[in-house]
Amino acid sequence: MADEAKASLTAACRSALRIPADCTIYDEEINDLISAARSALLAGGVAEAKANSSDDASVRVAIKVYVKANFGMDNPDAERLMRSFADMLCRMAGSTEHGASAKAGA
C-alpha cells in the first residue's frame, strides 16, 4: 500500500512537471524531491502523520509545488513556487488539522 501511494505521488509529480507517464528516467530525482518536501513540511511544523500522508490534498499540492520549484536547473519559476510552498507550509503548520499539535493519525 505504501509503495502504491509513493508511486501515485511520483506519477502526480511527473504529471505536474509535464513529463509523460511513460518517461521514468527522472523518477529518482522526483522521489528525492518528494522526500525533501516531506522533511521541509516536518521542519516547518506540520504533524508527522500529515507530512507523511499521501492522501491529504493539501500535502499533495504542497509536495507538487516543492517538486516543481526544485526540479532541474535554471527554473525561472523557482522563487515564486518556493514562496507558494512557504505560504502553504505556514498555513498548514498553523492549522489544527495539519499542525504539529494535531493528534497523530488524525
C-alpha contacts under 8 A as a table, 3 or more apart, distances in Angstrom:
res1	aa1	res2	aa2	distance
1	M	4	E	5.00
1	M	5	A	6.25
2	A	5	A	5.08
2	A	6	K	6.11
3	D	6	K	4.99
3	D	7	A	6.06
4	E	7	A	5.08
4	E	8	S	6.08
5	A	8	S	4.97
5	A	9	L	6.20
5	A	54	S	6.09
6	K	9	L	5.19
6	K	10	T	6.09
6	K	54	S	7.38
7	A	10	T	5.01
7	A	11	A	6.07
8	S	11	A	5.08
8	S	12	A	6.14
9	L	12	A	4.89
9	L	13	C	6.13
9	L	54	S	6.86
9	L	60	R	7.44
10	T	13	C	5.14
10	T	14	R	6.08
10	T	27	D	6.98
10	T	30	I	6.69
10	T	31	N	6.51
10	T	34	I	7.91
11	A	14	R	4.93
11	A	15	S	6.14
11	A	21	A	6.90
12	A	15	S	5.08
12	A	16	A	6.18
12	A	64	K	7.59
13	C	16	A	4.88
13	C	17	L	6.17
13	C	30	I	7.20
13	C	64	K	5.44
13	C	67	V	6.97
13	C	68	K	7.81
14	R	17	L	5.14
14	R	18	R	6.32
14	R	19	I	5.20
14	R	20	P	7.21
14	R	21	A	7.01
14	R	27	D	7.83
14	R	30	I	7.53
15	S	18	R	4.87
15	S	19	I	5.65
15	S	20	P	6.85
15	S	21	A	7.03
16	A	19	I	7.59
16	A	64	K	6.77
16	A	68	K	7.25
17	L	68	K	6.23
19	I	23	C	6.63
20	P	23	C	5.40
21	A	24	T	7.30
23	C	26	Y	7.53
24	T	27	D	5.31
25	I	28	E	7.47
26	Y	29	E	5.49
26	Y	30	I	6.20
27	D	30	I	4.88
27	D	31	N	5.89
28	E	31	N	5.14
28	E	32	D	6.16
29	E	32	D	5.09
29	E	33	L	6.22
29	E	71	F	7.59
30	I	33	L	5.10
30	I	34	I	6.18
30	I	67	V	6.78
30	I	71	F	7.32
31	N	34	I	4.94
31	N	35	S	6.28
32	D	35	S	5.14
32	D	36	A	6.21
33	L	36	A	4.86
33	L	37	A	6.00
33	L	66	Y	7.45
33	L	67	V	5.59
33	L	70	N	7.31
33	L	71	F	7.63
34	I	37	A	5.06
34	I	38	R	6.26
34	I	63	I	6.17
34	I	64	K	7.92
34	I	66	Y	7.85
34	I	67	V	6.56
35	S	38	R	5.13
35	S	39	S	6.24
36	A	39	S	5.01
36	A	40	A	6.15
37	A	40	A	4.98
37	A	41	L	6.19
37	A	62	A	7.88
37	A	63	I	5.60
37	A	66	Y	6.07
37	A	67	V	7.40
38	R	41	L	5.03
38	R	42	L	6.28
38	R	51	A	5.51
38	R	52	N	6.40
38	R	63	I	7.19
39	S	42	L	5.09
39	S	43	A	6.07
39	S	51	A	7.87
40	A	43	A	5.02
40	A	44	G	5.90
41	L	44	G	5.05
41	L	45	G	6.48
41	L	46	V	5.39
41	L	51	A	5.85
41	L	89	L	6.38
42	L	45	G	5.40
42	L	46	V	5.02
42	L	47	A	6.46
42	L	48	E	6.08
42	L	51	A	6.15
43	A	46	V	7.36
44	G	89	L	6.56
44	G	90	C	7.39
44	G	93	A	6.64
45	G	89	L	7.96
45	G	93	A	4.84
45	G	94	G	7.91
45	G	99	G	5.94
45	G	100	A	5.32
46	V	50	K	6.71
46	V	51	A	6.02
46	V	89	L	7.47
46	V	92	M	6.35
46	V	93	A	4.75
46	V	98	H	5.52
46	V	99	G	4.59
46	V	100	A	4.93
47	A	50	K	5.31
47	A	51	A	6.06
47	A	93	A	7.71
47	A	98	H	5.79
47	A	99	G	5.21
47	A	100	A	3.81
47	A	101	S	6.89
47	A	102	A	6.34
47	A	103	K	7.98
47	A	104	A	7.14
48	E	51	A	5.06
48	E	52	N	6.04
48	E	100	A	7.12
48	E	104	A	7.33
49	A	52	N	5.41
49	A	53	S	6.16
49	A	104	A	5.67
49	A	105	G	5.50
49	A	106	A	7.58
50	K	53	S	4.99
50	K	56	D	7.15
50	K	59	V	7.23
50	K	98	H	6.07
50	K	105	G	7.55
50	K	106	A	7.91
51	A	59	V	6.50
53	S	56	D	6.02
53	S	59	V	7.18
54	S	57	A	7.94
54	S	59	V	7.22
54	S	60	R	6.33
55	D	59	V	7.95
55	D	60	R	7.35
56	D	59	V	5.38
56	D	60	R	6.22
57	A	60	R	5.05
57	A	61	V	6.15
58	S	61	V	5.24
58	S	62	A	6.13
58	S	88	M	7.95
58	S	92	M	7.96
59	V	62	A	5.09
59	V	63	I	6.08
60	R	63	I	5.18
60	R	64	K	6.19
61	V	64	K	5.09
61	V	65	V	6.17
62	A	65	V	5.14
62	A	66	Y	6.18
62	A	85	F	5.77
62	A	88	M	6.48
62	A	89	L	7.49
63	I	66	Y	5.05
63	I	67	V	6.09
64	K	67	V	5.06
64	K	68	K	6.08
65	V	68	K	5.08
65	V	69	A	6.13
65	V	81	L	6.13
65	V	82	M	7.47
65	V	84	S	7.46
65	V	85	F	6.15
66	Y	69	A	5.11
66	Y	70	N	6.25
66	Y	81	L	7.01
66	Y	82	M	6.48
66	Y	85	F	6.12
67	V	70	N	5.28
67	V	71	F	5.69
68	K	71	F	5.49
68	K	78	A	7.50
68	K	81	L	7.30
69	A	75	N	7.16
69	A	77	D	6.66
69	A	78	A	4.26
69	A	79	E	7.20
69	A	80	R	7.99
69	A	81	L	5.24
69	A	82	M	5.99
70	N	73	M	7.75
70	N	75	N	7.68
70	N	78	A	6.50
71	F	75	N	7.69
72	G	75	N	6.95
75	N	78	A	5.34
76	P	79	E	7.52
77	D	80	R	5.46
77	D	81	L	6.06
78	A	81	L	5.18
78	A	82	M	6.04
79	E	82	M	5.17
79	E	83	R	6.27
80	R	83	R	5.19
80	R	84	S	6.33
81	L	84	S	4.94
81	L	85	F	6.18
82	M	85	F	4.87
82	M	86	A	6.06
83	R	86	A	4.99
83	R	87	D	6.16
84	S	87	D	5.09
84	S	88	M	6.28
85	F	88	M	5.10
85	F	89	L	6.03
86	A	89	L	4.96
86	A	90	C	6.08
87	D	90	C	5.16
87	D	91	R	6.21
88	M	91	R	5.11
88	M	92	M	6.07
89	L	92	M	5.15
89	L	93	A	5.92
90	C	93	A	5.22
90	C	94	G	6.17
91	R	94	G	5.35
91	R	95	S	6.28
92	M	95	S	5.18
92	M	97	E	7.55
92	M	98	H	5.15
92	M	99	G	5.95
93	A	98	H	5.94
93	A	99	G	4.13
93	A	100	A	6.68
94	G	98	H	7.49
94	G	99	G	5.53
95	S	98	H	5.53
95	S	99	G	5.27
96	T	99	G	5.57
96	T	101	S	7.08
96	T	102	A	5.70
97	E	102	A	5.92
97	E	106	A	7.53
98	H	102	A	6.14
99	G	102	A	5.37
100	A	103	K	7.89
102	A	106	A	7.00
103	K	106	A	5.54
